[in-house]
Amino acid sequence: MVGFWHAFSLTGERTFADAAAASWRFIDRYFVDRVHGEWFWRVKDDGTVDLAEPKVSEWKCPYHTIRMCLEMKRRLADAGGAAP
């Protein structure tokens, strides 16, 4: 998501902004655990959660998930608060 948004910020190509938004919609639909919080590690090809992986690890939750959210929050604020 950050990579797509960065490409959009460099080129102004709407396709990259749309890809960033599509990434968020996919995460929101398939990865977010609305019952217990956090995001699942992965989903299977059929869209169901892969429960074989732990939901939280020392890298996923505190680094990758949070860093992406904070980075997108900053970039969207710099862009005026929303995708153009």
SULGI-V180034 format. One record per backbone hydrogen bond with DSSP energy under -0.5 kcal/mol. NH is the residue of the N-H (numbers start at 1). CO is the residue of the C=O. E is the energy in kcal/mol with one decimal. If there is no record, write none. Layout:
nh:NH co:CO e:E
nh:NH co:CO e:E
//
This chain:
nh:5 co:1 e:-2.5
nh:6 co:2 e:-2.8
nh:7 co:3 e:-2.5
nh:8 co:4 e:-2.3
nh:9 co:5 e:-2.6
nh:10 co:6 e:-1.8
nh:11 co:7 e:-2.2
nh:12 co:8 e:-3.3
nh:14 co:12 e:-0.6
nh:16 co:13 e:-1.4
nh:17 co:13 e:-1.0
nh:18 co:14 e:-2.7
nh:19 co:15 e:-1.9
nh:20 co:16 e:-2.1
nh:21 co:17 e:-2.3
nh:22 co:18 e:-2.5
nh:23 co:19 e:-2.2
nh:24 co:20 e:-2.0
nh:25 co:21 e:-2.4
nh:26 co:22 e:-2.3
nh:27 co:23 e:-2.4
nh:28 co:24 e:-3.1
nh:29 co:25 e:-2.2
nh:30 co:26 e:-2.6
nh:31 co:27 e:-2.2
nh:32 co:27 e:-1.4
nh:33 co:38 e:-2.7
nh:34 co:32 e:-1.0
nh:37 co:33 e:-1.7
nh:40 co:31 e:-3.0
nh:44 co:48 e:-3.4
nh:47 co:44 e:-2.4
nh:50 co:42 e:-2.4
nh:51 co:49 e:-1.0
nh:53 co:50 e:-0.9
nh:61 co:57 e:-0.9
nh:62 co:57 e:-0.6
nh:63 co:59 e:-1.1
nh:64 co:59 e:-2.1
nh:65 co:60 e:-3.0
nh:66 co:61 e:-1.4
nh:67 co:63 e:-2.5
nh:68 co:64 e:-2.1
nh:69 co:65 e:-2.0
nh:70 co:66 e:-2.8
nh:71 co:67 e:-2.8
nh:72 co:68 e:-2.6
nh:73 co:69 e:-2.4
nh:74 co:70 e:-2.2
nh:75 co:71 e:-2.5
nh:76 co:72 e:-2.8
nh:77 co:73 e:-2.0
nh:78 co:74 e:-2.4
nh:79 co:75 e:-1.3
nh:80 co:77 e:-1.5
nh:81 co:76 e:-3.5
//
